[in-house]
Amino acid sequence: MPERVGDFQGQSFHKLRRDCLRRGVLFKDPLFPPTAQSLFYKREPPLGLTWKRPGEICKDPRLFVDGISTRDLHQGSLGNCWMMAAISCLASEPFLWKKVIPDHVEQEWNPKRPDLYAGIFHFRFWRFGCWMDVVVDDRLPVSRDGVLLFCRSATPQEFWSALLEKAYAKLNGCYEALEGGNTAEALIDFTGGVSEPLSLDREALTLNSDRRRLLFQMLAKAHACKALITCSIRPADGETVELVLDCGLVQGHAYGITAVRKMRLGEKFLDSGRLSKLFMVRMRNPWGTTDWTGAWSQRSQQWQQMSRAERDKMGLIVRDVGEFWMDFEDFCKHFTDVVVCRLAERALLWPTVKKTMREGDGGEGSGGWEAQLDKRSRCGGCINHRETFLHNPQFMFEVRGSEEEVMICLQQEDRRIRRKDGGGENLPIGFEVLKVEVNRCSRVQCVVEQAASSVYMDSRSVTLRATLAPGRYVALPTTFRPGAIGHFLLRLFSRSHVRLRELREDLPSPSGFQCFLPQPTVVTTVHLCRASGLSLPKQTGHSGHRHPSAQLQIEIRTLSSLTRVVRAEGNPEFNLRTIFYRRYPDAHISIKVRTFPFTHTNNGHRSARSAQRGRIYVETSSSVCLSDL
């Protein structure tokens, strides 16, 4: 399906460009003018600051010089390394940056046709399920020394990174709004993917080589599947952000991981007692400097002992300014946080899945936590608030067949743009996943079984992976406290097709015939636990293995379909709940138990024989009739 694209603040790039070319003028953006309000909301601009177009800064400006790379990113006087680390990852994947910088060939300066230049550019960022097209003019803030104040390229004639930063600043209100942030947020904005923050237990990873190996394998698989990965060192309480540690790394600073490699050392190094394999990661500092001073740093003994040819053969290649290698054990000793951004439109959520991820392989739901006048508030808070929790929005999905691993991502609206007005704080958000009755089609009125639960964080997005058994589930996105108003986007990803839909009605919608009948008066939930009194005989198969030769199936007359077939020894468990809205509370619910023994035919196939009798335990809030066949 084609991706949705919206015009930010109603500005159409192509219409504005055509208008400027028709009038022979350069574009001046009235919605993001060259004023102090576009720069800062707390502090004053530096003395001597001016706004200049690229043609006034250098001769022969270009959007790109020799393509796009991480060398083009040098953080300026803005504390937005979280954004720079994300763009650094973006720059290494052409299929990603071409989405963020659309029409990159058409947007380039053409020295032979200066009449086609209108001083206007556009960039796209993913917000709330839609790509927003942001238009900017090419006037950039310049210091008194004639240098770009914020992000710039190492090549003075190249301006894509500065213009991209300006568009992102416009999306967020001003440049200062970009100071301090979460790399996971930027990765979502630049890709539309799903960011998974990982908190590393440095002590456990250092002492346990198996845990270290599992983490390395996970990162290696994610990187091989084009996932974007960043890492950082979390400052302890009271410690200074961006403090340079003794090892050269910067605390509270975001680094991009650009390679994850397992390498084999040659015989020259094995003689000295080294291990035969190296687990290595390559990282990049958005500042464009190589900070790391430990093993395998550029001036280290290990690096100097290898010739360039040997390093190239092993893959120990440094491509860009600011890149450096680390042994993975050293990585686990120092870094505390990793963010893995997996891309939703490719088979990257689960590397074993061969097919391409499409819209529909999962689901999407959006809405808001609202204080409604004519209905109950939809701001019910987390599950700790039992009286209001179920008032929250509810989204149902069904897992069919065998158990399924799903990834659920809850994202709230970006509030960064409100910083200029004294706001901008994220709401603490999270979600619960409840297992519900197999025939439920209306809102949940009672919490029966919690299948999964996310953490609650004041982050723009919260992600959870869970393996769920077959059945129906309801996800409730919530704020931590009741009464908090906001908008959210809920996304669900899975290997198979799982549809997500919102439950709006408290009772099922009646059919045309049922409109003439009395309304339901009693709600009954039937819980089928396990079957007993059954003797499921075993048979020996062709391979000599013994296996049950019977299947058990339960039929509830008021359901349109039978329960799933259970093949097991002894007392098979169902853990099945069904719900009934009954007009006549004295009427009985008929439950039938059937077992189907099998015999092997001459051609090796199995055929059913007559049914056996059995009995089930039933937990219910009303009378139930047990029927044996």
C-alpha positions as CSV (number, residue, x, y, z in Angstrom):
1,M,0.0,0.0,0.0
2,P,1.3,3.5,-0.7
3,E,2.4,5.4,2.3
4,R,0.4,8.4,3.5
5,V,2.1,11.8,3.1
6,G,0.7,15.0,4.6
7,D,1.8,18.6,4.2
8,F,3.0,20.1,7.5
9,Q,1.2,23.3,8.3
10,G,-0.6,23.1,5.0
11,Q,2.5,24.1,2.9
12,S,2.8,22.3,-0.4
13,F,6.4,22.2,-1.6
14,H,5.5,21.9,-5.3
15,K,2.9,24.7,-5.3
16,L,5.2,27.1,-3.4
17,R,8.2,26.3,-5.7
18,R,6.1,26.8,-8.8
19,D,4.9,30.1,-7.5
20,C,8.4,31.3,-6.6
21,L,9.7,30.3,-10.1
22,R,6.8,32.1,-11.8
23,R,7.5,35.3,-9.9
24,G,11.3,35.0,-10.1
25,V,11.9,35.2,-6.4
26,L,13.6,33.1,-3.7
27,F,11.3,31.5,-1.1
28,K,10.9,33.1,2.3
29,D,9.1,30.9,4.8
30,P,6.6,33.0,6.7
31,L,6.0,30.1,9.2
32,F,9.6,29.8,10.2
33,P,11.2,33.2,9.7
34,P,14.8,34.1,10.4
35,T,14.1,35.5,13.9
36,A,15.1,34.7,17.4
37,Q,11.8,32.9,18.0
38,S,12.9,30.3,15.4
39,L,16.2,29.8,17.3
40,F,15.6,29.9,21.0
41,Y,12.8,30.2,23.6
42,K,15.0,30.6,26.7
43,R,18.3,32.2,25.9
44,E,19.3,35.0,23.6
45,P,21.0,34.5,20.2
46,P,24.8,35.0,20.2
47,L,26.2,38.3,19.2
48,G,26.9,38.8,15.5
49,L,24.5,36.0,14.4
50,T,23.1,36.4,10.9
51,W,20.9,34.4,8.5
52,K,22.5,33.6,5.1
53,R,21.6,31.5,2.1
54,P,24.2,28.9,1.0
55,G,25.2,31.1,-2.0
56,E,26.2,33.8,0.4
57,I,28.2,31.4,2.6
58,C,30.3,29.8,-0.2
59,K,30.7,29.6,-3.9
60,D,29.0,26.8,-5.8
61,P,26.9,25.3,-3.0
62,R,25.6,21.8,-3.2
63,L,23.0,19.7,-1.5
64,F,25.3,16.7,-1.7
65,V,29.1,16.5,-2.5
66,D,30.2,12.9,-3.4
67,G,26.9,11.5,-2.1
68,I,25.8,11.2,1.5
69,S,27.8,9.8,4.4
70,T,28.3,10.1,8.1
71,R,31.2,12.5,7.3
72,D,28.6,15.1,6.5
73,L,27.4,15.3,10.1
74,H,29.2,17.6,12.6
75,Q,27.2,18.7,15.6
76,G,27.2,22.4,16.2
77,S,26.5,24.4,19.3
78,L,23.2,22.6,19.9
79,G,22.9,19.7,22.4
80,N,21.2,17.4,19.9
81,C,23.6,14.5,19.7
82,W,20.6,12.1,20.1
83,M,19.4,13.4,16.7
84,M,22.8,13.4,15.1
85,A,23.4,9.7,16.1
86,A,20.1,8.8,14.5
87,I,20.9,10.8,11.3
88,S,24.3,9.1,11.3
89,C,22.6,5.7,11.1
90,L,20.2,7.0,8.5
91,A,23.0,8.2,6.2
92,S,24.4,4.7,5.9
93,E,21.2,3.3,4.3
94,P,20.2,4.8,1.0
95,F,16.7,3.4,1.0
96,L,16.1,5.2,4.3
97,W,17.5,8.7,3.6
98,K,15.8,8.8,0.2
99,K,12.5,8.7,2.1
100,V,13.6,11.6,4.4
101,I,15.1,13.6,1.6
102,P,12.6,13.1,-1.3
103,D,13.3,14.2,-4.8
104,H,17.0,14.6,-3.9
105,V,18.1,14.8,-7.5
106,E,15.5,17.5,-8.3
107,Q,16.3,19.5,-5.2
108,E,20.0,19.7,-6.0
109,W,21.5,23.0,-7.3
110,N,21.9,23.1,-11.1
111,P,24.8,25.5,-12.0
112,K,23.7,25.4,-15.6
113,R,20.1,26.4,-14.8
114,P,20.2,29.0,-12.0
115,D,16.8,30.1,-13.0
116,L,15.4,26.8,-11.7
117,Y,16.6,27.5,-8.1
118,A,13.9,28.9,-5.8
119,G,15.6,28.7,-2.4
120,I,13.1,26.1,-1.1
121,F,13.6,22.5,0.1
122,H,11.5,19.8,1.7
123,F,12.1,16.9,4.0
124,R,9.8,14.1,5.4
125,F,9.5,12.8,8.9
126,W,7.2,10.0,10.2
127,R,4.6,11.2,12.7
128,F,1.7,9.2,14.1
129,G,1.3,6.8,11.1
130,C,1.9,9.5,8.4
131,W,4.9,11.0,6.7
132,M,4.8,14.8,7.2
133,D,6.3,16.8,4.4
134,V,8.1,19.9,5.9
135,V,9.0,22.9,3.8
136,V,11.9,25.2,4.6
137,D,13.7,28.1,2.9
138,D,17.5,28.0,2.7
139,R,18.3,30.8,5.1
140,L,20.6,29.3,7.8
141,P,21.9,30.8,11.1
142,V,25.6,31.8,10.8
143,S,28.0,32.9,13.6
144,R,30.0,36.1,13.5
145,D,32.9,34.0,12.1
146,G,30.9,33.1,9.1
147,V,30.4,29.4,10.1
148,L,27.1,27.6,10.4
149,L,25.9,27.9,14.0
150,F,24.5,24.4,14.1
151,C,24.9,21.1,12.2
152,R,27.3,21.3,9.2
153,S,29.3,19.1,6.9
154,A,33.0,18.7,6.8
155,T,32.8,19.9,3.2
156,P,31.9,23.7,3.2
157,Q,29.9,23.4,0.0
158,E,27.5,20.7,1.3
159,F,24.3,21.7,3.0
160,W,21.9,18.7,3.2
161,S,22.6,18.1,6.9
162,A,22.1,21.8,7.9
163,L,18.8,22.0,5.9
164,L,17.6,18.7,7.3
165,E,18.2,19.9,10.8
166,K,16.3,23.2,10.1
167,A,13.3,21.2,8.8
168,Y,13.4,19.0,12.0
169,A,13.6,22.2,14.1
170,K,10.6,23.6,12.4
171,L,8.6,20.4,13.0
172,N,9.5,20.7,16.7
173,G,8.9,24.5,17.1
174,C,12.5,25.9,17.1
175,Y,16.1,24.9,17.2
176,E,16.4,25.0,21.0
177,A,13.5,22.5,21.3
178,L,15.9,19.9,19.9
179,E,18.2,20.1,22.9
180,G,18.1,16.9,25.0
181,G,16.2,14.0,23.6
182,N,15.9,10.3,23.1
183,T,17.6,8.6,20.1
184,A,14.7,6.2,20.0
185,E,12.4,9.1,19.2
186,A,14.5,10.4,16.3
187,L,14.9,6.9,14.8
188,I,11.1,6.5,14.7
189,D,10.7,10.0,13.2
190,F,13.3,9.2,10.5
191,T,12.1,5.6,9.6
192,G,8.6,4.9,10.9
193,G,10.1,1.8,12.5
194,V,9.8,0.4,16.0
195,S,12.4,1.3,18.6
196,E,13.3,-1.1,21.3
197,P,15.3,0.4,24.2
198,L,17.5,-2.2,25.9
199,S,19.0,-1.5,29.4
200,L,22.2,-3.4,29.8
201,D,23.3,-5.0,33.1
202,R,27.0,-4.3,32.9
203,E,28.0,-6.4,35.9
204,A,26.0,-9.5,34.7
205,L,27.3,-9.1,31.1
206,T,30.9,-8.8,32.3
207,L,30.8,-11.9,34.5
208,N,28.6,-14.1,32.2
209,S,30.0,-14.9,28.8
210,D,26.8,-16.7,27.7
211,R,24.7,-13.6,28.3
212,R,27.3,-11.5,26.5
213,R,27.2,-13.9,23.5
214,L,23.4,-13.8,23.3
215,L,23.4,-10.0,23.3
216,F,26.0,-10.0,20.6
217,Q,24.1,-12.5,18.4
218,M,20.9,-10.4,18.8
219,L,22.7,-7.2,17.8
220,A,24.5,-9.0,14.9
221,K,21.2,-10.3,13.5
222,A,19.5,-6.9,13.9
223,H,22.3,-5.1,12.1
224,A,22.4,-7.8,9.3
225,C,18.7,-7.1,8.7
226,K,19.3,-3.3,8.4
227,A,18.1,-2.3,11.8
228,L,19.5,1.0,13.1
229,I,21.4,0.7,16.4
230,T,22.6,3.4,18.8
231,C,24.1,3.2,22.3
232,S,25.0,5.5,25.2
233,I,26.4,5.6,28.8
234,R,23.7,6.7,31.3
235,P,25.0,9.2,33.9
236,A,24.4,8.2,37.5
237,D,22.4,10.5,39.7
238,G,24.3,13.7,40.3
239,E,26.8,13.1,37.5
240,T,27.5,15.5,34.7
241,V,26.0,14.8,31.3
242,E,28.7,14.8,28.5
243,L,31.5,14.2,31.0
244,V,34.5,12.7,29.3
245,L,35.5,9.4,31.1
246,D,39.1,8.2,31.5
247,C,38.6,5.7,28.6
248,G,37.8,8.7,26.3
249,L,34.1,7.9,25.9
250,V,31.5,10.6,26.6
251,Q,28.9,10.0,29.3
252,G,25.3,10.8,28.3
253,H,26.3,11.0,24.6
254,A,24.7,9.0,21.8
255,Y,26.9,6.8,19.5
256,G,25.8,5.1,16.4
257,I,26.7,1.4,15.9
258,T,27.8,0.9,12.3
259,A,29.1,-2.7,12.3
260,V,28.8,-5.8,14.4
261,R,31.4,-8.5,13.5
262,K,32.7,-11.8,14.7
263,M,36.3,-12.2,13.4
264,R,38.9,-14.9,13.4
265,L,42.5,-14.0,14.3
266,G,45.4,-15.3,12.3
267,E,48.2,-17.6,13.6
268,K,50.4,-14.6,14.2
269,F,48.2,-13.5,17.1
270,L,47.4,-17.0,18.4
271,D,51.0,-17.6,19.4
272,S,50.7,-14.9,22.0
273,G,47.9,-16.7,23.8
274,R,45.0,-14.7,22.3
275,L,41.6,-16.1,21.7
276,S,41.0,-17.3,18.1
277,K,37.8,-15.3,17.7
278,L,37.1,-11.6,18.2
279,F,33.6,-10.2,18.9
280,M,33.8,-6.6,17.7
281,V,31.5,-3.5,17.3
282,R,32.3,-0.4,15.3
283,M,30.8,2.9,16.5
284,R,30.7,6.5,15.4
285,N,30.7,9.7,17.4
286,P,28.4,12.3,15.9
287,W,31.0,14.9,17.0
288,G,33.4,13.5,14.4
289,T,36.1,12.6,16.9
290,T,37.4,9.2,17.9
291,D,37.2,9.2,21.7
292,W,37.9,5.6,22.7
293,T,41.5,5.0,24.0
294,G,41.2,1.3,25.1
295,A,41.9,-1.9,23.2
296,W,41.6,-1.7,19.4
297,S,41.5,2.1,19.4
298,Q,43.5,3.6,16.6
299,R,46.5,4.3,18.7
300,S,46.3,1.0,20.7
301,Q,48.9,-1.8,20.7
302,Q,46.5,-4.2,19.0
303,W,45.8,-1.8,16.1
304,Q,49.4,-1.0,15.6
305,Q,50.5,-4.7,15.5
306,M,48.4,-5.2,12.4
307,S,49.2,-4.0,8.9
308,R,46.6,-2.2,6.8
309,A,46.3,-5.3,4.6
310,E,45.7,-7.6,7.7
311,R,43.0,-5.2,9.0
312,D,41.3,-5.0,5.6
313,K,41.3,-8.8,5.4
314,M,39.7,-9.1,8.8
315,G,37.2,-6.4,8.0
316,L,38.6,-3.9,10.6
317,I,37.8,-1.0,8.4
318,V,37.2,2.5,9.5
319,R,35.1,4.2,6.8
320,D,34.3,7.7,8.2
321,V,35.6,10.4,10.5
322,G,34.7,9.6,14.1
323,E,34.5,5.8,13.7
324,F,36.3,3.4,16.0
325,W,36.3,-0.3,16.9
326,M,35.8,-1.9,20.4
327,D,36.0,-5.4,21.7
328,F,32.4,-6.4,22.6
329,E,33.5,-7.3,26.2
330,D,34.8,-3.7,26.6
331,F,31.5,-2.5,25.1
332,C,29.5,-4.3,27.8
333,K,31.7,-2.9,30.5
334,H,31.1,0.7,29.6
335,F,27.7,1.1,27.8
336,T,24.4,1.0,29.7
337,D,21.8,1.6,27.0
338,V,21.2,0.3,23.5
339,V,18.3,1.3,21.1
340,V,17.5,-1.1,18.2
341,C,15.1,0.4,15.6
342,R,13.6,-2.3,13.4
343,L,11.9,-1.2,10.2
344,A,8.2,-2.1,9.9
345,E,7.9,-2.3,6.2
346,R,10.7,-4.9,5.7
347,A,11.2,-8.4,7.2
348,L,13.2,-6.9,10.0
349,L,11.0,-7.4,13.0
350,W,11.8,-11.1,12.9
351,P,14.8,-12.0,10.8
352,T,13.6,-15.6,10.3
353,V,10.5,-14.3,8.4
354,K,11.2,-14.5,4.6
355,K,8.3,-12.5,3.4
356,T,8.2,-8.8,3.2
357,M,6.3,-7.0,6.0
358,R,3.2,-5.3,4.7
359,E,0.4,-3.2,6.1
360,G,-2.0,-5.7,7.4
361,D,0.7,-8.0,8.9
362,G,-0.4,-6.7,12.2
363,G,-2.6,-3.7,12.9
364,E,-2.8,-0.1,13.8
365,G,-5.2,1.8,16.0
366,S,-5.3,5.4,17.1
367,G,-7.3,7.6,19.4
368,G,-7.1,9.6,22.5
369,W,-7.4,9.6,26.3
370,E,-10.3,12.0,26.5
371,A,-12.6,13.5,29.1
372,Q,-16.0,13.0,27.4
373,L,-19.0,14.9,28.4
374,D,-21.8,12.5,27.4
375,K,-19.9,9.2,28.2
376,R,-17.4,8.0,30.7
377,S,-14.0,9.5,30.7
378,R,-11.5,7.6,28.4
379,C,-8.7,8.6,30.8
380,G,-8.9,5.7,33.1
381,G,-5.3,5.4,34.2
382,C,-3.2,2.2,34.7
383,I,-4.5,-1.1,36.1
384,N,-3.8,0.0,39.7
385,H,-7.0,2.2,39.4
386,R,-9.5,-0.7,39.3
387,E,-12.6,1.5,39.2
388,T,-11.6,3.4,36.1
389,F,-9.0,1.2,34.3
390,L,-11.5,-0.4,31.9
391,H,-12.8,3.0,30.8
392,N,-9.6,3.3,28.7
393,P,-9.8,2.7,24.9
394,Q,-9.8,-1.1,24.1
395,F,-8.4,-2.8,21.0
396,M,-9.0,-6.5,20.2
397,F,-7.0,-8.9,18.2
398,E,-7.0,-12.7,17.7
399,V,-4.1,-15.2,17.6
400,R,-5.1,-18.2,15.5
401,G,-3.5,-21.6,15.1
402,S,-0.4,-22.0,17.1
403,E,1.2,-19.5,19.6
404,E,2.4,-16.3,18.1
405,E,5.1,-13.7,18.9
406,V,3.8,-10.2,18.6
407,M,5.4,-6.8,19.0
408,I,3.2,-4.0,20.3
409,C,4.2,-0.4,20.2
410,L,2.4,2.5,21.9
411,Q,3.3,6.0,20.8
412,Q,2.0,9.2,22.2
413,E,1.8,12.6,20.4
414,D,5.1,14.6,20.4
415,R,4.8,17.4,22.9
416,R,8.2,18.9,22.1
417,I,6.6,21.7,20.1
418,R,5.0,22.9,23.4
419,R,8.3,23.7,25.0
420,K,8.1,27.3,23.8
421,D,4.9,27.7,25.9
422,G,6.3,26.1,29.0
423,G,5.0,22.6,28.3
424,G,6.3,19.7,26.4
425,E,6.5,17.0,29.0
426,N,5.6,13.5,27.9
427,L,2.9,11.6,29.7
428,P,3.9,8.4,31.5
429,I,2.3,5.8,29.3
430,G,2.0,2.0,29.0
431,F,-0.5,-0.7,28.1
432,E,-2.0,-4.0,29.3
433,V,-2.9,-7.0,27.3
434,L,-5.9,-9.1,28.6
435,K,-6.9,-12.5,27.5
436,V,-10.6,-12.5,26.9
437,E,-13.4,-14.9,25.9
438,V,-13.1,-16.6,22.5
439,N,-16.4,-15.1,21.3
440,R,-16.0,-11.6,22.8
441,C,-16.9,-8.7,20.4
442,S,-17.7,-5.9,22.9
443,R,-15.8,-4.0,25.5
444,V,-14.3,-5.8,28.5
445,Q,-16.2,-5.1,31.7
446,C,-14.1,-7.2,34.1
447,V,-10.4,-8.1,34.3
448,V,-10.1,-11.9,34.1
449,E,-6.5,-12.7,33.0
450,Q,-3.5,-10.5,32.2
451,A,-1.6,-11.9,29.3
452,A,1.2,-9.3,29.1
453,S,2.0,-5.9,30.6
454,S,4.4,-3.2,29.4
455,V,6.5,-0.9,31.6
456,Y,5.2,2.7,32.2
457,M,7.5,5.4,31.0
458,D,7.3,9.2,30.2
459,S,8.6,8.3,26.8
460,R,7.1,9.0,23.4
461,S,6.9,5.3,22.7
462,V,6.7,2.1,24.7
463,T,7.4,-1.3,23.1
464,L,6.8,-4.9,24.2
465,R,7.4,-8.3,22.7
466,A,5.2,-11.2,23.9
467,T,4.5,-14.8,22.9
468,L,0.8,-15.4,23.1
469,A,-1.2,-18.6,23.0
470,P,-4.2,-18.9,20.6
471,G,-7.2,-16.9,21.6
472,R,-8.6,-13.4,21.7
473,Y,-6.9,-10.5,23.4
474,V,-7.7,-6.9,24.2
475,A,-4.9,-4.3,24.5
476,L,-5.6,-1.2,26.7
477,P,-3.3,1.7,26.1
478,T,-3.3,3.9,29.2
479,T,-1.7,6.8,30.9
480,F,-0.3,6.0,34.4
481,R,-2.7,8.3,36.2
482,P,-6.4,8.8,35.5
483,G,-7.5,12.1,33.9
484,A,-4.4,12.7,31.7
485,I,-5.5,13.8,28.3
486,G,-3.6,13.1,25.1
487,H,-3.5,11.3,21.7
488,F,-1.8,8.0,20.9
489,L,-1.0,5.5,18.2
490,L,-1.1,1.8,18.9
491,R,0.7,-0.6,16.5
492,L,0.9,-4.4,16.5
493,F,3.3,-6.5,14.4
494,S,3.2,-10.2,13.9
495,R,4.4,-13.0,11.5
496,S,0.9,-13.9,10.4
497,H,-2.0,-11.6,9.7
498,V,-3.5,-10.3,13.0
499,R,-6.1,-7.6,12.7
500,L,-6.5,-4.9,15.4
501,R,-9.8,-3.2,15.9
502,E,-11.3,-1.0,18.5
503,L,-14.1,-2.1,20.8
504,R,-16.6,0.7,21.2
505,E,-19.8,-0.8,22.4
506,D,-20.5,-2.2,25.9
507,L,-22.8,-4.9,24.5
508,P,-22.8,-6.7,21.1
509,S,-24.7,-5.0,18.4
510,P,-28.1,-6.8,18.0
511,S,-29.3,-8.2,14.7
512,G,-32.5,-6.9,13.0
513,F,-34.5,-9.8,14.5
514,Q,-33.1,-9.3,18.0
515,C,-34.3,-5.7,18.1
516,F,-37.8,-7.0,18.8
517,L,-36.7,-9.2,21.7
518,P,-36.1,-8.2,25.3
519,Q,-32.6,-6.9,26.1
520,P,-30.1,-9.3,27.8
521,T,-30.3,-9.3,31.5
522,V,-27.6,-11.7,32.6
523,V,-24.0,-12.0,31.5
524,T,-22.5,-15.4,32.0
525,T,-18.9,-16.4,31.5
526,V,-18.1,-20.1,31.1
527,H,-14.5,-21.2,31.9
528,L,-13.5,-24.6,30.5
529,C,-10.5,-25.7,32.5
530,R,-9.7,-29.4,31.8
531,A,-11.3,-32.6,30.8
532,S,-11.4,-35.6,33.3
533,G,-12.7,-39.1,33.3
534,L,-11.3,-39.7,29.8
535,S,-9.0,-42.6,28.9
536,L,-7.1,-41.6,25.7
537,P,-5.5,-44.8,24.4
538,K,-2.0,-44.7,23.0
539,Q,-0.9,-46.3,19.8
540,T,2.5,-47.1,18.4
541,G,3.3,-45.3,15.1
542,H,5.4,-46.4,12.2
543,S,8.5,-44.8,13.9
544,G,7.9,-46.8,17.1
545,H,6.9,-43.8,19.2
546,R,3.9,-43.9,21.4
547,H,1.4,-41.1,21.0
548,P,-2.2,-40.4,21.9
549,S,-4.7,-41.9,19.5
550,A,-7.6,-39.7,20.4
551,Q,-8.7,-36.1,20.0
552,L,-10.9,-34.2,22.4
553,Q,-13.3,-31.5,21.2
554,I,-15.8,-29.5,23.2
555,E,-18.9,-28.0,21.7
556,I,-21.0,-25.2,23.3
557,R,-24.3,-25.0,21.6
558,T,-24.7,-21.2,21.8
559,L,-21.4,-20.8,19.9
560,S,-21.2,-20.7,16.2
561,S,-18.1,-22.9,16.1
562,L,-16.4,-25.6,18.1
563,T,-13.4,-25.1,20.4
564,R,-10.0,-26.0,19.2
565,V,-9.1,-29.7,19.1
566,V,-6.8,-30.8,21.9
567,R,-4.7,-34.0,21.5
568,A,-3.1,-34.9,24.8
569,E,-2.7,-37.7,27.4
570,G,-4.6,-37.8,30.7
571,N,-6.6,-34.6,31.4
572,P,-6.0,-32.1,28.6
573,E,-6.2,-28.4,29.5
574,F,-8.3,-25.9,27.5
575,N,-8.2,-22.7,29.6
576,L,-11.1,-21.5,27.4
577,R,-13.5,-18.7,28.3
578,T,-16.8,-17.9,26.5
579,I,-19.2,-15.1,27.3
580,F,-23.0,-15.1,26.9
581,Y,-25.5,-12.2,27.0
582,R,-28.7,-14.0,28.1
583,R,-32.2,-12.7,28.0
584,Y,-33.6,-15.7,30.0
585,P,-31.4,-16.3,33.0
586,D,-33.0,-19.6,33.9
587,A,-32.1,-21.2,30.6
588,H,-29.4,-23.8,30.6
589,I,-26.2,-23.7,28.6
590,S,-25.5,-27.0,26.9
591,I,-21.9,-28.2,26.8
592,K,-21.0,-31.4,24.9
593,V,-17.8,-33.4,25.2
594,R,-16.6,-35.6,22.4
595,T,-13.5,-37.7,22.0
596,F,-12.5,-39.1,18.7
597,P,-10.1,-42.2,18.8
598,F,-8.2,-42.9,15.6
599,T,-7.1,-46.1,13.9
600,H,-4.4,-46.4,11.3
601,T,-5.5,-47.6,7.9
602,N,-3.5,-49.6,5.4
603,N,-2.2,-46.5,3.7
604,G,-0.9,-45.0,6.9
605,H,-3.6,-42.4,7.3
606,R,-5.7,-42.1,10.5
607,S,-9.5,-42.3,10.6
608,A,-11.9,-41.4,13.4
609,R,-13.9,-44.0,15.2
610,S,-17.0,-43.5,17.4
611,A,-16.9,-40.9,20.1
612,Q,-16.2,-41.7,23.7
613,R,-17.8,-40.3,26.8
614,G,-16.1,-37.8,29.0
615,R,-16.7,-35.0,31.5
616,I,-15.3,-31.5,32.0
617,Y,-14.9,-29.2,35.0
618,V,-16.7,-25.9,34.4
619,E,-16.4,-22.6,36.3
620,T,-19.3,-20.3,35.7
621,S,-21.4,-17.6,37.2
622,S,-24.7,-19.3,36.3
623,S,-26.2,-22.7,35.9
624,V,-24.8,-25.0,33.2
625,C,-26.1,-28.3,31.8
626,L,-23.4,-31.0,31.2
627,S,-24.2,-33.3,28.3
628,D,-22.3,-36.4,27.5
629,L,-22.1,-38.0,24.1
